[in-house]
């Protein structure tokens, strides 16, 4: 009797085991069943990355400042030494002083058709001009133009202007005057001549040259 019960229990356990296997086989994913391949997700192939194109340089927009072209060189044998200075470094409103432009021909050939342009500060008034040679004419209130037919080698051309500072000039200003000399297709531009009104101090060398 006990042997029959043991056989029935063994058969019951085998039946339960086979039933579990059948149930698991029916619920397993498709890729886990015999003879099935796993269903992988397909990733699209991306095109190769392109290098950014080098931007094409564009011309400057209207109104953009561009560097001034370098002046042409003087002819062989022509060498000018240009000095531009004020007689004082400091003055007061209502005071008078002078500017001096000296052009020396240090070359071996005459300098023909020279022109000098003097740009005086806004707050000064031209009282008198003296030239060692040549002629001059005022272009406007603060601009004087002088010219000389010929400057022999070893000779100098001097232009002296006497100016008076406007009595209403604000204190603490720095008055900058500019000059340039042209001839034979070349231009010479000395540094500005600066004069201060108290309590100002002179600026470092250089500045903004006014437009012609």
C-alpha positions as CSV (number, residue, x, y, z in Angstrom):
1,X,0.0,0.0,0.0
2,X,2.7,2.4,0.9
3,X,4.6,1.5,-2.3
4,X,1.5,2.4,-4.4
5,X,1.2,5.7,-2.7
6,X,4.8,6.5,-3.4
7,X,4.4,5.7,-7.1
8,X,1.3,7.9,-7.2
9,X,3.2,10.8,-5.5
10,X,6.1,10.5,-8.0
11,X,3.7,10.5,-10.9
12,X,2.0,13.6,-9.5
13,X,5.3,15.5,-9.2
14,X,6.3,14.5,-12.7
15,X,2.9,15.8,-14.0
16,X,3.3,19.0,-12.2
17,X,6.8,19.5,-13.5
18,X,5.7,18.9,-17.1
19,X,2.8,21.2,-16.7
20,X,5.1,24.0,-15.5
21,X,7.4,23.4,-18.5
22,X,4.5,23.7,-20.9
23,X,3.2,26.9,-19.3
24,X,6.7,28.5,-19.4
25,X,7.2,27.5,-23.0
26,X,3.9,29.1,-24.0
27,X,4.7,32.4,-22.3
28,X,8.4,32.7,-23.2
29,X,9.3,35.5,-25.7
30,X,9.6,34.7,-29.3
31,X,13.4,35.0,-29.3
32,X,13.7,32.5,-26.5
33,X,12.0,29.7,-28.3
34,X,14.0,27.2,-30.2
35,X,14.7,28.2,-33.8
36,X,13.9,31.9,-33.2
37,X,16.3,34.8,-33.6
38,X,16.2,37.8,-31.2
39,X,14.5,40.8,-32.6
40,X,17.1,43.6,-32.3
41,X,16.2,47.2,-32.9
42,X,17.7,48.6,-36.0
43,X,19.7,51.9,-35.6
44,X,19.8,54.1,-38.7
45,X,23.2,54.9,-40.1
46,X,24.1,58.6,-39.7
47,X,25.8,60.5,-42.6
48,X,29.4,61.4,-42.0
49,X,30.0,64.7,-40.2
50,X,31.0,67.5,-42.6
51,X,33.7,70.0,-41.8
52,X,32.4,73.6,-41.6
53,X,33.1,75.6,-44.7
54,X,35.6,78.4,-44.3
55,X,33.7,81.7,-44.4
56,X,34.5,83.9,-47.4
57,X,35.8,87.3,-46.3
58,X,33.4,90.1,-47.0
59,X,34.4,93.7,-47.8
60,X,33.9,96.2,-44.9
61,X,30.5,97.7,-44.6
62,X,29.9,101.3,-45.5
63,X,31.1,103.7,-42.8
64,X,33.8,101.2,-41.5
65,X,37.1,102.9,-41.0
66,X,39.9,101.6,-43.2
67,X,43.6,102.2,-42.7
68,X,45.0,105.1,-44.8
69,X,47.4,104.0,-47.6
70,X,51.1,104.5,-46.9
71,X,52.5,107.6,-48.7
72,X,54.6,107.1,-51.7
73,X,58.3,107.3,-51.3
74,X,60.3,110.3,-52.3
75,X,62.4,110.3,-55.5
76,X,66.0,109.2,-55.1
77,X,68.2,112.0,-53.8
78,X,65.3,113.9,-52.2
79,X,65.4,113.9,-48.4
80,X,63.4,116.3,-46.3
81,X,63.7,116.9,-42.5
82,X,60.5,118.3,-41.1
83,X,60.2,119.9,-37.6
84,X,56.9,121.1,-36.1
85,X,56.8,122.6,-32.7
86,X,55.1,125.2,-30.4
87,X,57.0,127.9,-28.6
88,X,55.4,126.9,-25.2
89,X,54.0,123.7,-23.6
90,X,51.5,125.5,-21.4
91,X,49.5,128.8,-21.7
92,X,46.2,130.4,-20.5
93,X,43.0,131.5,-22.1
94,X,43.8,134.8,-23.9
95,X,47.5,134.0,-24.1
96,X,49.6,134.2,-27.3
97,X,52.3,131.9,-28.6
98,X,53.7,130.7,-31.9
99,X,53.9,127.5,-34.0
100,X,57.0,126.9,-36.2
101,X,57.3,124.6,-39.2
102,X,60.8,124.1,-40.5
103,X,61.5,122.1,-43.7
104,X,65.1,121.3,-44.5
105,X,66.3,119.8,-47.7
106,X,68.9,117.3,-46.6
107,X,69.1,115.6,-50.0
108,X,71.2,116.2,-53.1
109,X,68.6,117.5,-55.4
110,X,66.2,120.5,-55.2
111,X,62.7,119.9,-53.7
112,X,60.2,121.1,-56.2
113,X,56.6,122.3,-55.7
114,X,56.4,121.9,-51.9
115,X,53.1,122.4,-50.1
116,X,52.7,122.8,-46.4
117,X,49.3,122.4,-44.6
118,X,49.0,123.7,-41.0
119,X,45.9,122.6,-39.0
120,X,45.6,124.9,-35.9
121,X,43.5,124.0,-32.8
122,X,39.8,125.1,-32.7
123,X,40.3,127.3,-29.6
124,X,43.0,129.5,-31.1
125,X,42.9,132.4,-33.6
126,X,45.5,133.0,-36.2
127,X,47.0,136.5,-35.7
128,X,49.9,136.6,-38.1
129,X,52.0,134.3,-40.4
130,X,55.6,134.8,-41.5
131,X,57.3,132.8,-44.2
132,X,61.0,132.7,-45.1
133,X,60.0,132.1,-48.7
134,X,57.0,131.2,-50.8
135,X,53.3,132.2,-50.3
136,X,50.4,131.2,-48.1
137,X,46.6,131.6,-47.9
138,X,44.1,130.7,-45.2
139,X,41.8,127.9,-46.2
140,X,39.5,128.4,-43.3
141,X,39.6,129.8,-39.7
142,X,42.0,127.2,-38.5
143,X,43.8,125.9,-41.6
144,X,46.6,127.6,-43.4
145,X,48.2,126.4,-46.7
146,X,51.6,127.5,-47.9
147,X,53.6,126.6,-51.0
148,X,57.1,127.0,-52.4
149,X,58.3,126.6,-56.0
150,X,61.7,125.1,-55.2
151,X,63.9,124.4,-52.1
152,X,67.6,123.9,-53.0
153,X,69.6,121.2,-51.4
154,X,71.0,122.2,-48.0
155,X,68.4,125.1,-47.6
156,X,65.5,125.4,-45.1
157,X,62.0,126.8,-45.4
158,X,60.4,128.2,-42.3
159,X,56.8,129.1,-41.5
160,X,55.9,130.8,-38.2
161,X,52.3,131.4,-37.1
162,X,51.3,133.7,-34.2
163,X,48.1,132.6,-32.5
164,X,46.0,133.7,-29.6
165,X,43.9,131.4,-27.3
166,X,40.2,132.2,-27.2
167,X,39.6,133.8,-23.8
168,X,36.5,131.6,-23.4
169,X,38.5,128.3,-23.9
170,X,37.7,125.8,-21.1
171,X,40.5,125.3,-18.6
172,X,42.2,121.9,-18.6
173,X,42.2,121.5,-22.4
174,X,45.1,120.3,-24.5
175,X,45.5,122.2,-27.8
176,X,46.9,120.0,-30.6
177,X,48.1,121.4,-33.9
178,X,49.1,119.3,-36.9
179,X,51.2,119.9,-40.0
180,X,52.1,118.0,-43.1
181,X,54.4,118.7,-46.0
182,X,53.9,117.2,-49.5
183,X,56.1,117.3,-52.6
184,X,57.2,115.0,-55.4
185,X,54.5,112.5,-54.7
186,X,55.5,112.0,-51.0
187,X,54.0,113.3,-47.7
188,X,55.8,114.0,-44.4
189,X,53.7,114.1,-41.3
190,X,55.5,115.1,-38.0
191,X,53.8,114.5,-34.6
192,X,51.3,117.0,-33.2
193,X,52.5,120.0,-31.3
194,X,50.6,120.1,-28.0
195,X,50.0,123.0,-25.7
196,X,48.1,122.6,-22.4
197,X,45.8,124.9,-20.5
198,X,46.0,124.6,-16.7
199,X,45.4,122.4,-14.9
200,X,45.8,119.9,-17.8
201,X,48.9,117.9,-18.5
202,X,50.4,117.1,-21.9
203,X,49.1,113.8,-23.4
204,X,51.5,111.1,-24.6
205,X,53.0,111.4,-28.0
206,X,50.5,110.9,-30.8
207,X,46.8,111.6,-31.2
208,X,44.0,111.7,-33.7
209,X,45.0,113.7,-36.9
210,X,42.0,115.7,-38.1
211,X,40.6,114.9,-41.6
212,X,41.6,117.1,-44.4
